[in-house]
Amino acid sequence: MVRRINLVPQEQRKRTEADLGMLILAAIGILVVGGVVLSYLSFSNTLVNNEDDLADMQAQNAQLQTQIAALAPYQELDQRRATVEQLVTTVYAGRTLVSEVLGDLSLVIPENVWLGTLNATAPSPPPVLSEDAAGQGSAAAETEGSLALVGNTYSFEDVARFLVRLEQIPAVSTVSLGSAGQATGAVDPAKKVRGFTLQTVIRNTQAPDTQLPVSQVEVEAR
């Protein structure tokens, strides 16, 4: 076997080993510096991308603000529409449906009772409050209507029965008997007829949140 002989002088061997260690340290330093440089470049690239995204978002925001400013008049119109709709709803819900009152009257009147005259006065819808009054919680005064009836029947029991039935009408709150006894108008003298006059108070029974009816509107294409 051939034996290798180190021809480096004995005094130079330590310095050679020391130089190798320096080379290793230098290589490590180069790697560290390279890593720092790569990290810096990576973060710089990320920063540039974020700045580009921020610029895009700012441009989109400016465009949206321009669109919002252009739509401001339409928002004002929508608010005015909502106000008018609220006013109309208040008036609509404040109506007393006289037709329903008369319909209920036709259901409760006994068969042996007939009317000579009927006078109905519907209560006025409550006045529309201003925005300031509505904001302060002020309530509109409720108005009342009346229903005056004059008719005939055959006994006082029939008159009392009619009074009790009238109180079953939801819109009727008070029933007052004016008179009962002498017949009113032309009657059959062969029969015992009792006349009566009475008056009732009628009120609105619609809920305040009654919705407006949906109307069908035909739109023609032009």
C-alpha positions in Angstrom: 0.0 0.0 0.0 1.2 3.5 -0.9 1.5 5.8 2.1 0.7 9.4 1.7 3.3 11.8 3.0 2.3 15.4 4.1 4.9 17.6 2.5 3.6 20.8 4.3 6.1 21.9 6.9 5.2 21.3 10.4 5.1 25.0 11.3 2.7 25.7 8.4 0.1 23.0 9.2 -1.7 25.0 12.0 -2.0 28.1 9.8 -3.6 25.9 7.1 -6.1 24.6 9.5 -6.9 28.1 10.7 -7.4 29.3 7.2 -9.9 26.5 6.6 -11.9 27.6 9.7 -11.9 31.2 8.4 -13.2 30.0 5.1 -16.0 28.1 6.8 -16.9 31.2 8.9 -16.9 33.4 5.7 -19.1 30.9 3.9 -21.6 31.0 6.8 -21.5 34.8 6.8 -22.2 34.9 3.1 -25.1 32.6 3.6 -26.5 34.7 6.4 -26.1 37.9 4.3 -27.7 36.2 1.4 -30.6 35.1 3.5 -31.1 38.7 4.8 -30.9 40.1 1.3 -33.5 37.5 0.0 -35.8 38.3 2.9 -35.5 42.0 2.2 -36.3 41.5 -1.4 -39.3 39.3 -0.5 -40.7 41.8 2.0 -40.1 44.7 -0.5 -42.0 42.8 -3.1 -44.8 42.2 -0.6 -44.8 45.9 0.3 -45.1 46.9 -3.3 -48.0 44.5 -3.9 -49.8 45.8 -0.8 -49.3 49.4 -1.9 -50.7 48.5 -5.3 -53.8 46.8 -3.6 -54.2 49.9 -1.4 -54.1 52.2 -4.5 -56.7 50.0 -6.2 -59.0 50.1 -3.2 -58.7 53.8 -2.9 -59.6 54.2 -6.5 -62.6 51.9 -6.1 -63.6 53.9 -3.0 -63.4 57.2 -4.9 -65.5 55.7 -7.6 -68.1 54.5 -5.1 -68.2 57.9 -3.4 -68.9 59.4 -6.8 -71.7 57.0 -7.5 -73.2 57.7 -4.0 -73.1 61.4 -4.6 -74.9 60.8 -8.0 -77.6 58.8 -6.2 -78.2 61.3 -3.4 -81.2 63.0 -5.2 -82.8 59.6 -5.6 -82.4 58.9 -1.9 -84.1 62.2 -1.1 -87.0 61.2 -3.5 -87.2 57.9 -1.8 -87.5 59.6 1.6 -90.2 61.9 0.3 -92.0 58.9 -1.1 -91.9 57.1 2.2 -93.2 60.2 4.0 -96.1 60.5 1.6 -96.8 56.8 1.8 -96.9 57.1 5.6 -99.3 60.0 5.4 -101.6 58.1 3.0 -101.5 55.0 5.2 -102.4 57.0 8.3 -105.4 58.5 6.5 -106.4 55.1 5.1 -106.2 53.3 8.4 -108.1 56.2 10.1 -111.1 55.7 7.9 -114.3 54.3 9.4 -115.8 51.7 7.0 -119.4 52.7 7.1 -120.2 50.0 4.5 -119.0 47.4 7.0 -121.1 49.0 9.8 -124.2 48.9 7.6 -123.4 45.3 6.6 -123.1 44.3 10.3 -126.4 46.1 11.0 -128.2 44.1 8.3 -127.0 40.9 10.1 -128.1 41.8 13.6 -131.4 43.5 12.9 -134.3 41.1 13.9 -136.8 40.0 11.3 -139.7 41.7 13.1 -137.9 45.1 13.2 -138.1 47.5 10.3 -136.5 50.9 10.0 -138.1 54.1 8.8 -135.1 56.3 8.7 -131.4 55.8 9.1 -128.8 58.6 9.4 -125.1 57.7 9.5 -122.3 60.2 10.2 -118.8 58.7 9.8 -116.0 60.1 12.0 -113.4 62.1 10.3 -109.9 60.5 9.9 -107.5 61.8 12.5 -105.5 64.8 11.4 -102.0 64.1 10.0 -99.4 65.2 12.5 -96.4 67.1 11.5 -93.0 65.4 11.8 -92.2 67.5 15.0 -95.4 66.5 16.7 -95.0 62.9 15.7 -91.4 62.9 17.0 -92.6 64.2 20.3 -95.1 61.3 20.7 -98.2 63.5 20.3 -101.3 61.5 19.4 -104.0 62.7 17.1 -107.4 63.1 18.7 -109.8 60.3 17.9 -113.1 61.4 16.4 -116.5 59.7 16.7 -119.4 59.2 14.3 -123.0 58.4 14.9 -125.8 56.2 13.6 -129.4 57.3 14.3 -132.2 54.8 13.7 -135.9 55.3 13.7 -138.1 52.2 13.3 -141.0 50.0 14.5 -141.5 46.6 16.0 -144.2 44.7 17.9 -143.1 44.8 21.5 -140.7 46.4 23.9 -138.9 43.1 24.2 -138.1 43.3 20.5 -136.7 46.8 21.0 -134.5 45.5 23.9 -133.4 42.6 21.8 -132.4 44.9 19.0 -130.4 47.1 21.4 -128.5 44.1 22.6 -127.7 43.0 19.1 -126.5 46.4 18.1 -123.8 46.2 20.8 -122.4 43.2 19.0 -121.2 45.3 16.1 -117.5 45.9 16.6 -117.7 49.6 15.4 -120.5 50.4 17.8 -119.3 51.5 21.2 -122.5 53.1 22.7 -126.2 52.5 22.2 -128.6 55.0 23.5 -132.4 54.6 23.4 -134.2 57.9 22.7 -137.8 56.8 22.9 -139.9 53.7 22.7 -143.7 53.5 22.4 -145.7 55.4 19.8 -145.3 54.0 16.3 -143.6 56.1 13.7 -144.8 56.5 10.2 -147.7 54.6 8.5 -148.4 51.3 10.2 -151.2 48.7 10.2 -153.8 49.9 12.8 -154.9 46.4 13.3 -151.6 45.4 14.8 -150.0 46.6 18.0 -146.8 48.4 16.8 -144.2 49.9 19.0 -141.9 52.6 17.6 -138.5 53.5 18.8 -135.7 55.9 18.2 -132.1 55.2 19.1 -128.6 56.5 18.5 -125.2 54.8 18.5 -121.6 56.0 18.5 -119.5 54.4 15.9 -115.7 54.4 15.8 -112.9 53.3 13.5 -112.0 49.7 14.1 -109.1 49.4 11.7 -105.6 48.7 13.0 -103.1 51.6 12.8 -100.8 49.3 10.8 -103.4 48.5 8.2 -101.6 48.1 4.8 -102.6 49.9 1.7 -104.3 47.7 -0.9 -101.9 46.6 -3.7 -103.2 48.1 -6.9 -102.5 46.4 -10.3 -101.0 48.8 -12.7 -100.5 47.9 -16.3 -97.3 49.2 -17.7 -97.2 49.5 -21.5 -93.9 49.1 -23.2 -92.9 52.0 -25.4 
